[in-house]
């Protein structure tokens, strides 16, 4: 969260509408600061006065599973990109990196359709 704040992500999101960022549980505090644009999995309800613990646990598990299912394609795409040696050992100029990422994404797309 510190990196997101220091990089100016909060200011960028305050100027932008209709943007949704799916984040993991480490970014739970950003949802309140960004008008709900950062979506995180729900927190577990704790306390000894919970009436229907089984229902709450089932709801919590279903909500976390739904959130993870929405994040899964992006995480898999990032994992595929990291498998390419050009990205894993990139020591060149960073301004050439977008062309490399575009080329690798095209190769992956062609590979999966073949």
N, CA, C and O of each residue as an XYZ file, in Angstrom:
456
protein
N       0.823     -1.186      0.000
C       0.000      0.000      0.000
C       0.865      1.247      0.000
O       0.501      2.261     -0.594
N       2.001      1.174      0.660
C       2.891      2.329      0.685
C       3.372      2.659     -0.717
O       3.413      3.827     -1.104
N       3.735      1.640     -1.476
C       4.192      1.857     -2.847
C       3.080      2.456     -3.707
O       3.342      3.327     -4.536
N       1.854      2.000     -3.518
C       0.727      2.552     -4.288
C       0.516      4.025     -3.952
O       0.214      4.830     -4.834
N       0.672      4.371     -2.699
C       0.515      5.779     -2.306
C       1.662      6.638     -2.824
O       1.438      7.735     -3.337
N       2.897      6.137     -2.691
C       4.054      6.923     -3.110
C       4.146      7.078     -4.619
O       4.700      8.063     -5.106
N       3.611      6.119     -5.366
C       3.679      6.198     -6.826
C       2.619      7.124     -7.409
O       2.637      7.396     -8.609
N       1.701      7.610     -6.588
C       0.674      8.523     -7.076
C      -0.574      7.836     -7.583
O      -1.387      8.457     -8.269
N      -0.741      6.562     -7.258
C      -1.909      5.821     -7.720
C      -3.207      6.410     -7.173
O      -4.210      6.464     -7.885
N      -3.198      6.849     -5.922
C      -4.413      7.399     -5.333
C      -4.842      8.687     -6.029
O      -6.030      8.891     -6.275
N      -3.890      9.552     -6.348
C      -4.223     10.796     -7.052
C      -4.721     10.499     -8.463
O      -5.642     11.154     -8.950
N      -4.115      9.519     -9.114
C      -4.541      9.137    -10.455
C      -5.970      8.594    -10.441
O      -6.769      8.918    -11.319
N      -6.284      7.777     -9.454
C      -7.633      7.228     -9.366
C      -8.661      8.276     -8.966
O      -9.832      8.159     -9.328
N      -8.242      9.298     -8.224
C      -9.196     10.339     -7.847
C      -9.613     11.179     -9.046
O     -10.690     11.776     -9.039
N      -8.756     11.231    -10.095
C      -9.082     11.977    -11.310
C      -9.768     11.118    -12.354
O     -10.157     11.633    -13.402
N      -9.927      9.837    -12.109
C     -10.447      8.900    -13.092
C     -11.732      8.265    -12.585
O     -11.871      7.992    -11.392
N     -12.669      8.032    -13.495
C     -13.928      7.364    -13.158
C     -14.037      6.084    -13.962
O     -13.356      5.921    -14.974
N     -14.883      5.182    -13.521
C     -15.164      3.928    -14.216
C     -13.930      3.066    -14.403
O     -13.787      2.404    -15.430
N     -13.037      3.065    -13.423
C     -11.864      2.199    -13.437
C     -11.977      1.280    -12.228
O     -12.253      1.723    -11.114
N     -11.760     -0.001    -12.471
C     -11.823     -0.967    -11.382
C     -10.514     -1.740    -11.355
O     -10.104     -2.306    -12.367
N      -9.866     -1.765    -10.216
C      -8.617     -2.491    -10.039
C      -8.886     -3.647     -9.083
O      -9.328     -3.441     -7.952
N      -8.618     -4.855     -9.545
C      -8.775     -6.029     -8.696
C      -7.458     -6.260     -7.968
O      -6.429     -6.507     -8.598
N      -7.490     -6.180     -6.659
C      -6.270     -6.301     -5.861
C      -6.410     -7.451     -4.877
O      -7.513     -7.930     -4.618
N      -5.286     -7.886     -4.334
C      -5.336     -8.949     -3.337
C      -5.602     -8.346     -1.955
O      -5.780     -7.135     -1.823
N      -5.627     -9.184     -0.945
C      -6.005     -8.753      0.396
C      -5.018     -7.771      1.015
O      -5.355     -7.116      2.002
N      -3.834     -7.651      0.477
C      -2.854     -6.712      1.013
C      -3.215     -5.256      0.766
O      -2.618     -4.367      1.372
N      -4.177     -4.994     -0.109
C      -4.563     -3.629     -0.457
C      -5.957     -3.279      0.062
O      -6.620     -2.424     -0.525
N      -6.420     -3.903      1.129
C      -7.790     -3.711      1.582
C      -8.105     -2.284      2.001
O      -9.255     -1.861      1.886
N      -7.156     -1.549      2.469
C      -7.430     -0.184      2.892
C      -7.633      0.795      1.743
O      -8.202      1.868      1.940
N      -7.173      0.439      0.545
C      -7.280      1.359     -0.588
C      -8.691      1.496     -1.119
O      -8.995      2.482     -1.791
N      -9.555      0.550     -0.843
C     -10.922      0.622     -1.351
C     -11.655      1.846     -0.806
O     -12.367      2.523     -1.548
N     -11.488      2.130      0.468
C     -12.145      3.298      1.069
C     -11.545      4.603      0.563
O     -12.252      5.606      0.470
N     -10.264      4.612      0.236
C      -9.591      5.830     -0.186
C      -9.791      6.134     -1.665
O      -9.470      7.236     -2.111
N     -10.311      5.187     -2.430
C     -10.456      5.382     -3.877
C     -11.905      5.251     -4.340
O     -12.152      4.905     -5.495
N     -12.848      5.518     -3.473
C     -14.276      5.445     -3.800
C     -14.673      4.082     -4.355
O     -15.537      4.002     -5.227
N     -14.062      3.020     -3.869
C     -14.409      1.670     -4.277
C     -13.816      1.235     -5.598
O     -14.209      0.195     -6.125
N     -12.879      1.997     -6.156
C     -12.283      1.612     -7.429
C     -11.298      0.467     -7.276
O     -11.076     -0.281     -8.228
N     -10.703      0.314     -6.104
C      -9.840     -0.825     -5.821
C     -10.701     -1.871     -5.124
O     -11.195     -1.640     -4.020
N     -10.880     -3.027     -5.771
C     -11.743     -4.076     -5.245
C     -10.863     -5.158     -4.640
O      -9.992     -5.713     -5.310
N     -11.099     -5.451     -3.371
C     -10.330     -6.467     -2.661
C     -11.289     -7.536     -2.143
O     -12.490     -7.288     -2.037
N     -10.773     -8.719     -1.820
C     -11.653     -9.742     -1.248
C     -12.167     -9.294      0.112
O     -11.489     -8.535      0.804
N     -13.346     -9.746      0.507
C     -13.908     -9.301      1.784
C     -13.120     -9.839      2.971
O     -12.512    -10.908      2.913
N     -13.152     -9.077      4.028
C     -12.510     -9.511      5.270
C     -13.416    -10.477      5.998
O     -14.638    -10.445      5.848
N     -12.802    -11.335      6.788
C     -13.595    -12.245      7.605
C     -14.221    -11.465      8.753
O     -13.585    -10.597      9.351
N     -15.461    -11.782      9.048
C     -16.129    -11.186     10.203
C     -15.707    -11.963     11.440
O     -15.774    -13.192     11.471
N     -15.283    -11.249     12.435
C     -14.822    -11.906     13.648
C     -15.655    -11.392     14.827
O     -16.231    -10.306     14.782
N     -15.695    -12.172     15.833
C     -16.397    -11.770     17.040
C     -17.174    -12.929     17.629
O     -17.534    -13.872     16.924
N     -17.425    -12.856     18.906
C     -18.116    -13.968     19.557
C     -19.628    -13.830     19.508
O     -20.337    -14.727     19.964
N     -20.145    -12.721     18.963
C     -21.583    -12.522     18.923
C     -22.168    -12.733     17.530
O     -23.253    -12.233     17.234
N     -21.478    -13.450     16.695
C     -21.996    -13.748     15.365
C     -23.094    -14.795     15.483
O     -22.894    -15.854     16.077
N     -24.259    -14.489     14.912
C     -25.414    -15.383     15.068
C     -25.266    -16.660     14.236
O     -25.347    -17.766     14.771
N     -25.053    -16.505     12.946
C     -25.022    -17.656     12.060
C     -23.618    -17.784     11.457
O     -23.357    -17.303     10.354
N     -22.736    -18.432     12.189
C     -21.342    -18.521     11.787
C     -21.193    -19.322     10.497
O     -20.386    -18.965      9.638
N     -21.956    -20.393     10.352
C     -21.846    -21.227      9.152
C     -22.233    -20.443      7.906
O     -21.568    -20.553      6.876
N     -23.304    -19.649      7.986
C     -23.732    -18.850      6.838
C     -22.679    -17.808      6.481
O     -22.369    -17.614      5.306
N     -22.132    -17.141      7.484
C     -21.118    -16.123      7.223
C     -19.852    -16.719      6.632
O     -19.246    -16.121      5.743
N     -19.448    -17.873      7.103
C     -18.253    -18.515      6.555
C     -18.484    -18.946      5.110
O     -17.596    -18.805      4.269
N     -19.680    -19.472      4.817
C     -19.986    -19.874      3.443
C     -20.030    -18.652      2.534
O     -19.529    -18.702      1.410
N     -20.624    -17.554      3.004
C     -20.668    -16.324      2.211
C     -19.262    -15.793      1.966
O     -18.926    -15.388      0.853
N     -18.451    -15.798      3.007
C     -17.080    -15.301      2.888
C     -16.284    -16.131      1.891
O     -15.588    -15.577      1.040
N     -16.380    -17.451      1.985
C     -15.652    -18.317      1.062
C     -16.122    -18.115     -0.375
O     -15.303    -18.091     -1.294
N     -17.424    -17.971     -0.578
C     -17.953    -17.771     -1.933
C     -17.510    -16.429     -2.498
O     -17.176    -16.333     -3.679
N     -17.503    -15.395     -1.665
C     -17.092    -14.069     -2.133
C     -15.601    -14.050     -2.474
O     -15.209    -13.449     -3.474
N     -14.777    -14.688     -1.671
C     -13.339    -14.748     -1.963
C     -13.070    -15.562     -3.224
O     -12.193    -15.216     -4.016
N     -13.822    -16.639     -3.409
C     -13.659    -17.462     -4.609
C     -14.062    -16.667     -5.861
O     -13.381    -16.741     -6.884
N     -15.147    -15.921     -5.784
C     -15.587    -15.113     -6.923
C     -14.551    -14.040     -7.258
O     -14.281    -13.785     -8.432
N     -13.975    -13.418     -6.243
C     -12.949    -12.403     -6.473
C     -11.707    -13.032     -7.106
O     -11.139    -12.473     -8.045
N     -11.286    -14.184     -6.602
C     -10.118    -14.862     -7.158
C     -10.375    -15.301     -8.598
O      -9.464    -15.271     -9.425
N     -11.598    -15.704     -8.902
C     -11.927    -16.125    -10.267
C     -11.829    -14.959    -11.239
O     -11.454    -15.149    -12.396
N     -12.158    -13.764    -10.789
C     -12.032    -12.585    -11.653
C     -10.573    -12.196    -11.854
O     -10.224    -11.669    -12.910
N      -9.715    -12.440    -10.873
C      -8.294    -12.087    -10.977
C      -7.477    -13.140    -11.713
O      -6.403    -12.836    -12.232
N      -7.969    -14.367    -11.763
C      -7.202    -15.487    -12.292
C      -6.676    -15.271    -13.709
O      -5.494    -15.532    -13.930
N      -7.466    -14.813    -14.688
C      -6.917    -14.646    -16.043
C      -5.752    -13.667    -16.114
O      -4.800    -13.883    -16.864
N      -5.825    -12.602    -15.341
C      -4.734    -11.625    -15.342
C      -3.485    -12.225    -14.721
O      -2.386    -12.054    -15.248
N      -3.642    -12.924    -13.609
C      -2.490    -13.552    -12.958
C      -1.843    -14.586    -13.875
O      -0.617    -14.693    -13.918
N      -2.649    -15.343    -14.602
C      -2.094    -16.336    -15.525
C      -1.360    -15.650    -16.673
O      -0.311    -16.125    -17.109
N      -1.902    -14.538    -17.165
C      -1.220    -13.794    -18.227
C       0.125    -13.264    -17.774
O       1.100    -13.331    -18.523
N       0.192    -12.745    -16.574
C       1.462    -12.246    -16.033
C       2.444    -13.400    -15.864
O       3.633    -13.250    -16.148
N       1.957    -14.548    -15.403
C       2.830    -15.704    -15.233
C       3.387    -16.169    -16.572
O       4.559    -16.534    -16.660
N       2.559    -16.162    -17.617
C       3.049    -16.555    -18.940
C       4.120    -15.587    -19.426
O       5.125    -16.012    -19.997
N       3.918    -14.302    -19.206
C       4.914    -13.332    -19.648
C       6.235    -13.501    -18.910
O       7.301    -13.298    -19.491
N       6.174    -13.868    -17.641
C       7.408    -14.040    -16.870
C       8.205    -15.260    -17.307
O       9.398    -15.355    -17.018
N       7.562    -16.193    -17.999
C       8.273    -17.371    -18.475
C       9.184    -17.061    -19.651
O      10.068    -17.859    -19.962
N       8.999    -15.943    -20.304
C       9.816    -15.602    -21.462
C      11.131    -15.000    -20.989
O      11.149    -14.101    -20.148
N      12.212    -15.497    -21.529
C      13.541    -15.096    -21.103
C      13.783    -13.601    -21.336
O      14.508    -12.966    -20.571
N      13.182    -13.039    -22.384
C      13.390    -11.619    -22.681
C      12.904    -10.743    -21.534
O      13.463     -9.671    -21.300
N      11.881    -11.176    -20.821
C      11.401    -10.390    -19.684
C      12.085    -10.774    -18.385
O      12.311     -9.930    -17.518
N      12.413    -12.049    -18.255
C      13.020    -12.501    -17.009
C      14.420    -11.926    -16.827
O      14.854    -11.678    -15.702
N      15.121    -11.716    -17.932
C      16.493    -11.223    -17.850
C      16.659     -9.944    -18.659
O      17.666     -9.767    -19.345
N      15.692     -9.068    -18.582
C      15.754     -7.830    -19.363
C      16.740     -6.866    -18.705
O      16.507     -6.388    -17.595
N      17.842     -6.585    -19.402
C      18.841     -5.654    -18.898
C      18.991     -4.460    -19.827
O      19.866     -3.618    -19.624
N      18.150     -4.387    -20.834
C      18.248     -3.302    -21.807
C      17.527     -2.055    -21.337
O      17.190     -1.904    -20.162
N      17.306     -1.178    -22.281
C      16.634      0.074    -21.968
C      15.156     -0.182    -21.674
O      14.499     -0.971    -22.353
N      14.664      0.484    -20.677
C      13.275      0.264    -20.289
C      12.288      0.848    -21.290
O      11.139      0.409    -21.343
N      12.707      1.822    -22.080
C      11.761      2.378    -23.040
C      11.514      1.429    -24.205
O      10.579      1.646    -24.976
N      12.331      0.373    -24.359
C      12.096     -0.647    -25.379
C      11.234     -1.789    -24.848
O      10.809     -2.652    -25.615
N      10.976     -1.799    -23.561
C      10.231     -2.885    -22.950
C       8.803     -3.000    -23.473
O       8.359     -4.129    -23.682
N       8.054     -1.936    -23.701
C       6.682     -2.120    -24.219
C       6.636     -2.877    -25.548
O       5.716     -3.667    -25.762
N       7.599     -2.659    -26.445
C       7.612     -3.391    -27.707
C       7.860     -4.882    -27.464
O       7.289     -5.734    -28.146
N       8.717     -5.187    -26.486
C       9.000     -6.584    -26.168
C       7.753     -7.242    -25.601
O       7.417     -8.362    -25.984
N       7.064     -6.563    -24.696
C       5.847     -7.116    -24.093
C       4.786     -7.337    -25.166
O       4.124     -8.376    -25.168
N       4.611     -6.383    -26.077
C       3.628     -6.525    -27.152
C       3.974     -7.707    -28.045
O       3.090     -8.476    -28.425
N       5.247     -7.860    -28.383
C       5.662     -8.974    -29.231
C       5.422    -10.316    -28.542
O       4.948    -11.262    -29.172
N       5.747    -10.399    -27.260
C       5.563    -11.653    -26.534
C       4.082    -11.962    -26.369
O       3.678    -13.119    -26.479
N       3.275    -10.950    -26.107
C       1.823    -11.184    -25.985
C       1.265    -11.696    -27.311
O       0.403    -12.575    -27.315
N       1.742    -11.162    -28.434
C       1.293    -11.644    -29.732
C       1.713    -13.084    -29.978
O       0.941    -13.879    -30.513
N       2.941    -13.418    -29.586
C       3.412    -14.790    -29.749
C       2.610    -15.762    -28.889
O       2.274    -16.858    -29.337
N       2.305    -15.365    -27.665
C       1.495    -16.213    -26.790
C       0.101    -16.411    -27.366
O      -0.438    -17.517    -27.339
N      -0.476    -15.345    -27.883
C      -1.808    -15.446    -28.457
C      -1.805    -16.385    -29.654
O      -2.700    -17.219    -29.785
N      -0.806    -16.260    -30.533
C      -0.707    -17.145    -31.686
C      -0.470    -18.589    -31.261
O      -0.999    -19.517    -31.872
N       0.329    -18.774    -30.208
C       0.641    -20.114    -29.725
C      -0.615    -20.793    -29.169
O      -0.825    -21.987    -29.385
N      -1.442    -20.036    -28.458
C      -2.635    -20.629    -27.853
C      -3.723    -20.919    -28.882
O      -4.519    -21.836    -28.681
N      -3.779    -20.159    -29.985
C      -4.784    -20.426    -30.996
C      -4.368    -21.555    -31.926
O      -5.209    -22.141    -32.607
N      -3.068    -21.868    -31.960
C      -2.582    -22.928    -32.866
C      -2.863    -24.314    -32.318
O      -2.521    -25.311    -32.954
